[in-house]
Amino acid sequence: MTDKPKNRFLVLYGSQTGQSQAIAEEIHDNAESQGLKSELHCLSLTDKKFTIEREHCVVFILSTTGDGEIPDTAQKFCRRLRKKTLPNTYLEHLNYALLGLGDSNYTNFCKCPKTLNGRLGELGAKKFYECGWADDAVGLEVVVEPWMESLWPAIRNHLGVKKPEVAMCNGVSGVENKLNQDRSNKVLDVRLTNGHISELDHNTCTSENMGCTEILSPVGASKTQAVEFETDRNGAASSKQGTSNTKTMLVENKTNEFFGSDGQLRKSGDRLDELPDLNAIQLEQCSNSVNATMPISRPNIDKSENSVHSTPATSTASTANAPALTTSIQSALIDNNALISQSASTDTRSAISTITSHGATLALDHTDTGIQHSDVTCDLPGSTGIQLPPSLVTSMPPLSTASLTLPALPPPYLEIEFQDGETLDIDTIPIHNDCKMPSAASDIAMATVVSATRLTRDDAIKTALDIELDITDTRVNYEAGDSFGVVCPNGGIEVQQLIKRLNFLDKADQPFLMSVTECTKKKNAHIPDFIPNPCTIRHAFRTCIDIRAAPKKAFLRTLVEYTEKQSEKRRLQELCSRQGTEDYAKYIRETGVTLLDILSAFPSCHPPLERLFELLPRLQPRPFSAASSPQLKPGKLHFVFNIVEIPKGEGRITDRRGVCTGWLDEITGCLQHSLINNCLGIALKNVSLVDKPKIQIPIFMRTSQHFRLPADLSIPIVMIGPGTGVAPFIGFLQHRLHLKQALTEGCELGPAWLFFGCRHKDRDYLYRQQLEEFRSSQVLSKLLVSFSRDSQPTLAPHYVQDNMKLHATELVQLITEQGAIVYVCGDAKNMARNVNDAFIDILNQEKGMTVEDARAYMMTLRLHKRYLEDVWT
């Protein structure tokens, strides 16, 4: 057997939706540039591609799915390591690093990777690098980026491999970095600040360690170009050597030609009187207001079209007849006609009109003026310029003048060739190219929509829709409390807008073939298996690719290469940089902007179709809880949901609806009827299904179905589910009703409590009639309801946790003395946490437990499957 090279390590991943796989692939792709040799495998290939007990250096990247459960692809591997017969020296030769992905909105945060970490230690394995626990609730990148950055020196130190003399960036040689030597095991961050080299010890790796990460010099730095990267149409990198005053690898900051050493505007060769190719641009993308005390710069705009000169902010400018900006500019819209929000004052609207009449927009002019977004300046007769606050498209110092450390540029690997004259029948294409759905326990089946019922009144804040499916002719089998997945498409209008923005309307329905580029530097490159080949652009964007996903930093880094205007290029660099982490979180992740929003905000960005297919994630199915029992309603499956409404603003260019809920509402519109009167008191009659089109949706049953009734019918159950969280409990109660009708004499059902909550008793009390019938028939022992927005006495319960505390004594007796099982369904971020905290308070109050003891008791309930959650974020 051939000896393994000294610099070799293994990268293993367990992924449910692809995030762990993407991180593992990035590590694998960048290993060579770090002087290392890596092998990449999915954990599902244990004993086929790798044998863990024979490995010496392994990096694990492992996700958590559901409530701390093991991803499907890691089930076999983890099951193998759980064998009790394995000795504690089984993995004594293994040294490892582990990165876990999870979501702290769920109680069992990173449970799967933490369990694996513990088990590896029990079997004798040793960590050569501390574990990282990335939290999707605050952004995975917060932990992932520094963890990956410091991983390289840790691996090299463990393997005894020296740092490479020449950095390789996707196969392109960089400049020799004389500052790459480890100094007393400190990790250096090499920066160029005001023309000088500075070294900051962050206990992380050197600047090039993220796979030849680029460092952009700050605005106003002296000439330090070492490598200027250029890309061809396919994004393949080439380089040309330039002069340099330093030996560190720097990428030329092309914004320098527009700014002097003080960061002020220097020159521009572009017209200010060009207007963006958009109907209107919202100033609310920048801010809801512009404060009069903000820094002001006063440029002089030369009358010639190609010359713009700035004057320092401290200089004096004529102010005759200048309108004063004394109030906030709120929700202003600027288009060719200078449309101004009516909420702004007369003086403010006048000022903006004056500015726009001179051909400049406020920071959002999408022409390339050469003005950095953070330094918006206009030369008006006797007026002062204004500087807008930071937003998706604008930044402020120190970020706007900082050196930037960029992530590695993902290597391109796909080619697309359109098939002229060919046609493609998309109706014959398998859903997602027959690629298995995440968490799928069954094949996809087409279920027929029988009815669609609005459960809320017209004046309710949210609209809840109950859909009934006929699954008679499918192989779908379920039990009360189970969840299933709905395979949904992106909105047709949104897809059309995206195709138009990409300038592919003429080829939207023309078949194309994908292939892997022969000269690609990406390891293990392959065509995405969820996209059919051949396919069409419309079909790919409509059914396969998630165009709503918040763009990742690697994706933004790629967009930089295809952005023409320097101001836009700089802002994209900031958003994907290490220094721009806060801006990325605030303006990308938290606002939920999409690819279309980004391309609209940066109109000079024109990415090739191939890059989008390489980097955009798969469109994920949406999970729903069954709101019915197959015993009471054979062949039928109900589910309920709120139709998600997403308003425009904060970078979102249009109002949107949830991808799945909006689609379901749209396709069932002709079937919908109202269960309760609308706000005018007019009852709506059911719609006849005669002559209505047959509507089918693709569904599949999900794995890890643990949210079920106990086999022993006498065990008490406590159900807590406000809003649409009541869904699985409707199935539970239908099942109990069926059992009650079938029970022989002497058999009784155990107590069943339901805590339900909503905003208004008369507007959004879901399944009210059914629940009251369950209560009257004794299928439901207690129905405890709270209304958070109705006028009611001060001591009346507003939320489910208030009702829990009002019935604390009886509730504790059910749990601690009668062995009740608690079921919680609904929002994980707020409701589930609040319910857990309420139980801790109740145990403290009723049993005298300390907070620590109460938490330990709750954890014991979870471990013994007596506290079960079906929650979502």
N, C-alpha and C positions, 0 to 999 in steps of 0.2 A: 504494500500500500504506500502511495506517495506521501511523503511528509508534508504537512500543511505549512505554508510560509509563515514566518515569524510575525508578519504584520497583518495577519488575517483575523477577522472577527465575523460573527454571525449576527444578522439582524432578523428578529422574529416578531411578527405582529399578529394580533388578534383584533379584528375589526368587524363592526356590525354595519356601519353606514359608509365606511371608507376613510374616515379621518385618521385612524391609526395607520392604515395602509399608506396614506399620502405622506405622513411624517416619516415612516420607515423608508419609503422610497426616496425621500429627500436625503436622508442619512446615507443610504446606499449610493445615490448619485454623487454625493460630495466626498465620499471616502477616498477616492483616488487622489483628489487634490490635496488631501491631508497626508499623503504618503502611506495610505492604508489600503488593504484589500478586503472587501466585504462580500458576503453572500446574503441574499435576501430570500426569506421563505415565510409563507403563512403558517401559523401554528397548526392548521388543519393537516399539514403535510408531515406531521411527526411520524417517524419511522419510515417515511418514504424518501424524503429529501434530506433529513437530518435525524440524528439520534442524540438527544440532549445530554445523556450521561457520557458521551464521548467528546463533548465540546469543552473548550477551555475559556473562551471569551465570547459572551453573548450580550446583545442589547435587545431588551424586550420593550415593545410598544403595545400597550394593551388598553382597550376601551372597557367601559362598563355600559351595559344596556339595561333598560328597564329600571327596576329598583335594586341596583347593585348586582345584577345577574351577569353571567359569563356570556360573551358574544358567541354566536353559533360556531364561528370558525375556531374558537379556542376550547370548545367543550371537550373534545377528545383528549387534547393535551392535558388539560386540568384534571380530567377524570383519571388519566394515567398516573399523574403525580399524587393523587389522593389515596392511592392504594396503601393500606396500613402495613402491608408486608415489606415495604421498601425500608432498607436500613438507613440510619441517620448519616451514613457515609456515602450514600448513593450518588450524590452530586458533589463530592468533596473536591473534585478537580475543576468545578465550574466557577468562574468569576463572571459577574454580571452587572449590568446597569438596567434600570427599569424606569420607564415613563408611563404613568397611568393617566388615562383621560376619564373624567367624570363630570358630574353636575351637582353642585352643593345644594341645589334646590331639593334634591332627593336625600332622604335620610341616610342611606347607605352610600355615601360619597366614595367613589373609587374602591368600592368593596372588593371587586374582582381582582384588580391588580394588587391591592393591599394583601388580599388572601394569598395570592401567588407569591408575593414577596416573603410572607411569613413561612409558607411551605418550602420555598427554596432554602431558607435558612435552616429549617428543621432537617433538611436532607443534606446539609453540609456545604451548600454553596456559599460563596462570599461575594459581597458587593465591592467593586473597585471604584464605584461612583455613587453618590447619594441618589435616592429615588426622587423623582419629580411627580407631583400630583397636580395635573392641569385641570382647571375648573371652567367648564363651559358657561357657567353662570356669570362669570366676570370676563371671559375671553380666554380661550386656550392659549393664545399667544403670550399672555402675561408670564406663564411658566415655561411654555415650550421653547420660546426663543432663547432665553438665557441658559436653559438646560441643554439644548442642542449646541449652543456656542461653547460651553465649557466641557462638553462631552469629548471633543477632539483631543485636548491635552491630557484628559483623564485616560483615554484609550492608549494614546502613545506612551504615556508614563507607565501604564500597566504592562504593555507589550515590549517596552524598552526600545521604542522606535523614535528616531530623531525627527524633528520637524523638517519638512522638505525645504530645500534651498530655494526652489522656484515654485511659486503658487501656480496651479493650473486651474483655469476657470472655464469649465465646459470644453476642455481640450485646447484652450488658447493660452499660451504662455504669458504669464504676467511678468512684472519687473521684480528682480531679486530684491527681497526685503531684508535689509540688514538689521532691522529691529525685531526680527522674529525669534531671537534667542530667549528662552525662558530665563528669567532673572530671579534667582532665589525662589523658584516655583511660583512667582507672581505672574498674573496674567495681565497683559497690557492692552489698553485701548489707545491706538495711535491716532491722534487727531492733528489737523493743521488749523491753528487758531491765530488769526491776524498775521499769517505768514510765518508762524513758528511751529515747530513740532512740539507736541505735548504728550505725555504718557500718563494715563489715568489708570490706577490699579483698581479694577472692579472684581478681582478674584474670578475673572472670566478669561476666555482665551483671547489671543491677539486678534487684531481687526480682520484678518483674512480667514479666520478659522471657520466661518460658516460657509465653507465651500467657495472660497475666493470672494467673500463679501466685499462690496465696493465701499469706499469712503469718499464722499463728495466734500470738497473743501468749502468753507463758508463763503458767503458773499463778501467780496472785497479782498480775498486772499491774494497773495502774490502768486506769480506764475509757478505752478507746481505740477503741471500735467505730466503724467508718466505713461498712462495708457488711455487712449481714446477708443472706446468701443463703438463699432458700427454694426448694423445689422442689415441683412438682405431681406427680401420679402418674406422669407420663411423664418426669419429671426436668427439665422445662424450667425454667430459672432465672428468678427474679424478684428484685428487690432493693428495699430500702427504706433511705432515708438516715437515718443516726443522727448523734448528736453525736460529736465527736471532738476530742481534745486535740492531734492531730497531723494532718498532711496525707497521710501515707502510707496506702496501702490496706491495711487490716487487716480480718480476718474475726473476728467475735466468738468468743472461746473460751468456749463455754458451760460448760466445767468450772469456770470461775471462781466460779460461784455455789456450788460445793461446797467450795472451798478458800480459805483465808486467804492473807495475804502470805507466810506461812512454809510454804505448801504443805500445811498440815494440813487435815483434814476440817472443814468449816464447818457444813453443814446438808444435810439430805436429806428429801425428802417421800415416800420410798418405804419399804415394809416390808422389814425384814430377815428376817422369818420366812417369806417366800415361797421355794419350792424351785424349782430349774430344771426345765424340762420335758424332762429327759434321764434315762435310767435310771441312769447313773452318770457321774461326771466324774473323769478320772484326774489325780491330782496330778502324775504323771510328765510331763504336758504342761508343768508349770511347772518341775519339777526332779526329780531323783532324790533330793534331800536338801534339808533346811532346816537351815542351820548355826545353832547356838545363839548365835553371836556376831553375828548379823545385827541391823540396826537394829530397834528395837522401838517401836511407838507404842501408847499406852494411851488409847483413847477411852472416854467414858462414854455408854452408850446409854440415852437417856431412856426411861422406861417408856411414854410415849405413842408411838403408832405412827408419828407424823409428825415426830419430832424426834430428831436424832442430833447430839451435841456432842462435839468432840474435846478431849483433854487433851494438851498437849505431851509428847513422849517423856521429857523430863527430870523430869516431875512424879512425885510419889510416889503409889503405889496400894497398897491393902491387898493383902497376899499370903497371907492366912490360907487354909490348906487348898488352896493353888494347886499343881497338879501341875507339876513341872519338866519342860521340854522339853530334855532333856539328850542325846538321840540323834537320829539322822537319821530323817526320815519318808520311807520308800521305797515307791514305787509304790502310794501310798494311793488308795483309791477312796471317794468320798463320795457317797452317795445318800440317799434318805429315811430309811434305816435306819442311816446313818452307818457303812457298811461300811469297815473299816480293814484295811490290809494286815497280814498276819501277820508280815511282816519287820520291822515297827516294834516298839519295846519296849513293855512293858505301860504304862509311864508315858506314853509318847507316844500310844498308842492311847487311853488314858484322857483325855488332854488334848484330843485331837481330838474324842472323843465328847462331852466337856463343851462344847466350842465349838459343835459342830453341834447339840447339844441346845438351845442358846440361839438357834438360828435363823439363824446365819451360817455360810457356808462359807469356806474358806481361799482367797481371791482368785478362786476360780472360781465363786462364786455368780453365776449368770446373771440374777438379778433386778437391777433398777436400784436399788442402794443409794445411788447418788451417790458411792460410794467409787471413787476412781481405782484402777486395777488394781494400781499399785505401792504403794499405801498400804492394805493390808488390815488392818483393826483390828476387834477384838471386845471387848465389855465383859463379862467373866466375873467372878463373885464371887471376888475375891481372886486373879485371874490376870493374866498379861501377854499381850498380843497378839503375833503373829508376823508377819513380813513375808516373803513368798515371793520367791525369786529371779526374774529376768526369764524370760519364756517367750513363747509365741505370744500369750497373752492378758494378760501382765503386763509392766510395764516399771519401770525404776529411774531415779533421777536420774543423770546430768543430763537424759536424754531425757524423762523423765516431767514435768519442769518447764521444758522448753525451748520457745522460740518455734519454730514449725514452718513450713517452706516446702513447700507442697503442690504437686503437679503440677496442670496445668490440668484442669478437669472436662471429660471428653469429652462433646460435645453429643449429646443423644439424637436418633435419627432414624427409628426403626422404630415402627410401630403393628401390633398384632395384633388380629384380629377372629375370634372363634370362630363356626363355622358350626353353629348349633343345628339339630338334627334331621338333619344330614348324616352320611354315613359315607365312609370312605376305605379302599380296598383297598391296603394298603401293599406287597403283593407285586407290584403293577404299577408301583411307583415306581422309577425308575432309581437305581442306586447313586450316592450323592452328587449326585443330580440331574444325572447325566451330566457333571459338572464334571471336567475332565481332572485326573488324579492327578499330583502332583509327580514329576519324573524318569521319567515313563512313556514307554516306547518302543513300546508296543503298547496295544491296547484291552484292557479287562478281560475275562477269560475265566473260566468256571466250571470248575474242575478237580475231579475226583472223587478222594476219598481211598480208596486201595487198602488200605493197611495203616498201622499205627502201632506202632512197636517201641521199648520202653524199653531204652536201651543201658547203663544204670547199675544197680547193685545196689540193693536196697531201703535199705541202710544208707549209701549215698553221701550226701554233703552236698548235692549238687544232683542233680536228676533230668533226664537228657537223653532226648529223644524224637526218634526218626527217623520222618518221615512220608513215605510214597510216594504220589505223585499220578499219576493217569492223565490225560494231556493229549492223547490220541489225537484226540479230536473237537474240539480247540481249534486256534486259529491261533498258539499259543505255540511259538516256536522258540528254542532256546538252545544254547550251547556250554559245555563244561566250564569252570568258573570264573566263569560269569556269575552275576549276582544278579537277584532278582525281588522284587516287592512283594506283600504279602498285605493285602487290605482286610479289616479286622477291626472288630467292634462293641465297644462298651462292655458291661460286665457287666450282665445284666438285674437282678440284685438291687441293685447299686449305683445303677442308674438309678431303680429303684423308690424307694429310700431318698431320693434327691435330689428326686424329684417329690413325695414325701410332705413333705419338709422345706419345699418351696416352696408347699405347700398347694394342689396342683393334681391330686390323685388323681382327683377327680371329672371332670376334663377331660383326663386323660392321653391318651385315645384319641379325643378329639373333634377333628375337622378344624378348622384355622384358616387364615386368609389373612394374609399380611404385606403391608404397604405402607409407603412412605416418608412420614413426617410432612411435611405441607405447609409448616409454619413452621420446619422444622429449620434450624439454623445450620451444620450439617455440610456441607462442600463435597463435591460429587460423591457424595452419599449414594446407596446402592443396596442392594437386598436381597442378603444373602449368596448367592452363586451356587451354593454347595454344599448349601444347604438347599432341599428341594423346596417349592413353593408352589402348592397347599395342602400342608399337612403336619400331623402330630400331635406333641404334646410328647414322647411316648415315642419315636417314630421319630427325631425330631431329636436327642434326647439319646443314643439307643442307637446310631445309625449315622453321624451327621453331625458332632457337636460333641465336642471334646475336653474332657471333664469332669475329666480327671486332670491337666491342665496346671497347673503352679504359677501362681497368679494374678499377673498383672502389676500394677505400681503403679497404672496408670491404672484398672484394674479395681477395686482396693482403694479408690481415690479415689471411684469411683462408688458403691461399697457404703456409704461414709460417709453419703451422702445418704439412704439408706434404713435407717439404723440409729437406733433410738429412744433407747436408753439412752446417757447421756453418757459413762460410763466405757468402754463398748465403742466408741463413736464416736471418742473420743480415741485409743484404742489403734490403731484402723484408720488414723487420721490419722498417727500416729507411724510405722506400718509403711510407709506410702506416701510419707512425707516425705523430703526431702533429708537431714535430721538422723538419720532412722531407717534409713539405708542398711545399716548393720551388722546391725541387727535384722531387716531384710527378708531379707538374705542368710542369716542364721543360722536364722531361724524359718520362712521361707517357701520360699526357693529350695533350700537345702541339705537340708531335711527332706522335701521333696516333698509338702507338704500340698496338698490338692485343694480344689475349690469346696465339696464336702460337709463337709470338715474345717473350713473357714473358717466356714461357716454354722452348724455345730454349736458352734464356739467362741464365736460371737457371735450368740446366739439372738434378739436383738432386731432383727437385720438381716433385712429382707424385701424383696429387690430384685424389681422387676417382671420378668416373663419377657422383655419386649422388650430390656431392658438386657443380659441374659445372651446373647441371640442377637446383639446388636451387638458384644459385647466378647470372648466366648469364641472361641478359635481352632478351626480345622477339625481334625477327627480325622484324623491322618496314618496312611497305610499303613506297615507294618513291612517293612524289607528283610531278605532272607535270601539266603545263598549256596547255589547248587545243589551238592548232594553226590552228583552222578551225572554220567554221560556219555551223551548221546543216541545215540552210536555203539554203545556196549555195551548200553544199555537203551533202545531206540527207544520213543517214546511214553510214557516214564516220567520223572518228576522227583522226586528225593529232596531233602530238606533236614532239618537237625538243629538243635535248640535246647535250651537249659536252661530249665526252667519257673521263671520268676522268682517268688520269694516275698518279699513286703514285710511285715514285722511291724508291728503297731500300736505307737504311742509317738511321742514328739517332735511331738505335734500330730495324728498320724494316729489316727483314732478306731477303726479296725478293722484286722485283718489283711487284706492284699490280695494278689492275684497280678498278674503282668504282664497288661496288657490283651489282647495278642495270644497270648502263650504260655499264659496261663490259659484263654483261650477255646479254643485248639486242643486243649489237654489235655481240656477238658470235652467237646467235641463228638466226640472220637475215643475216649472212654473205653471204649465197647463193642467197639472194634476192637483195643485195645492188648494186646500180649503182650510178654514179657520175652525178650531175646536171651541173657541170662546168668542163672545161678541167683540166687535171692534170698538174703538173709542167712541163711536157715534151710537153704539147700542144696536147696531143692525147685524143680525145673525147672517152669516154667509153659508149658503147651502153647499153640500158636497157636489163635486163635479163628476159627472158621469164619465166612465172610462170608454164609453162607446165612441168609436171613431178617433180615439186618441192614439198617438203613435206609441209603439212599444219602446220603452226606455229600459236599457240595460246598463249595468255598471260592473266593472271587474272587481272582484273581491277575493280574499283568501284568509284562511284562519291563521292566527299567530301562535308562535311557540310560547312556552313558559306560562301556561294558563294555571295560575295558582289562586285566583280570586274567585273561589267557589264556596258554596254552602257546605257545612260539615256533613259527613255521612250520617252521624248520629243526630237525628232530628230533634232530640230533646235538649241539645246544647243551646243556651241562649245566644242570640246574636244582637250586636249593636251596630247599626248602620248610620254613617254620617256622610251626607252627600248634598251640599247646597247646589242650586242651579242645575246644570246638566250633569253634575256629579251624581244625581239621583238615578241615572240611567240603569246601571247594573242592578240596583235594588228593586226596580220595577220587575226585572227578570226574576230576582230572588223571590219576591212576593207572589208573582204569578206561579212560580214553582211550588211555593208553600200552599197556595190555594189548590193547585192540582193534587198535592199530597194530602191535604186536609179532606178533600172530597173522596180520596181513595183509601183513607185510613180506616182500619177496623176498630171496633169498640175497644177501649182500654188503651189505645195509642194516642198520644197527644204531642203537639208541636211545642217546642220550648219557646220562651218569651222572645219577642222580636221588637226592638226599638228602632225608630227612624228619626234622626235629627235632619230636618230639611230647612233650607233658608233661601230667600230671594229678596228682591227689592220691594215689590208691591204685591199685596195679596190679590188684588184684582187685575193685575197686568201680566205677571210672569210667574205665577204659581203653577209650575209644570205638573202635569198628570194629577191635578187636584181631585178630579172626580174619582179616578182609580184609587188614589191613596185613601180617600175617605171611605170608599167601599171596602178596601182591605181592612181598615180600622173597624168598621162596623161588623165585619164578618169574623173578627178576632184573628185573622191571618196576621195582622199587625197589632201588637199589644199596646204600643204607645206611638203616637204621631206627634212629634214636638216640632213646631214650625216657628220660625222667626222672620220678621220683615224689617229690613234695614232702612228703608226709606219712607215707610208709612208713619203718619203721626200717631203716636201711641204713648201711654204712660211712661214716665221716666225709668221705672224699674223693669219695664217690659224688655224681653230679650231682643236684641237687634241682629245678632249673629249666632251661628250654631254653637260656638263656644260659650256664649252667654247662657244658652239653654242647658248646656252640659253642666255648668256650674250651679244652675238653679236646681238641678236634679242630681247633685253630686253624691249624696248619701246612697241613693238607690243604685246609681251607676257604678259606684265602687263595689257595692255588694254583688252586683251581677258579675263583675270582672274578677274580684279577688275571692269570692266565696262560691259562686256558681259556675265559674270557668267559662264565662262568656267570651266569644270571639268578636273582636272589633274590626269593622271594615270601614275604610276611609276612601272616598273617591272625589276627585276634583282637582283644583289648582294646587300645584306643589309649592309654588313660590310663597304664597301667603296663607291660604286656608289650611293646608296640611300641617304647616309649621305651627300655626295658631292652635289647631286642635291638639297637637302633641304637647304644646306648652300648657294648654288647659288641663290636660290629663295630669301633668306634673304638679300643677297648682292644686288640683283636686286630691291627689294622693298626699300631698303635703298637708292639706287642710283636714282630710278625713282620716288619714292613717298616721299622721305625724311624721311622715318620711322627710328626710332632708332632700334638698334639690338633687344632690348626687345620687342618693338612694332611689329617688323617684325615677331618675333617668335610667339607672341600672335596671329597675323593675320594668320600665317600658322596653328596654332593649331585650330583656328576657322574654317578654311577650312576643316580640318580633322573631326572635330565634326559634320560639316554639310555634310559630305560625298562628299566633292568637291575636296579632295586630297586623292586619294586611292592608296594603295601600294599592290603589289603582289611580295614580296621579299623573299629571302632565304639566308642562311649562308652556 
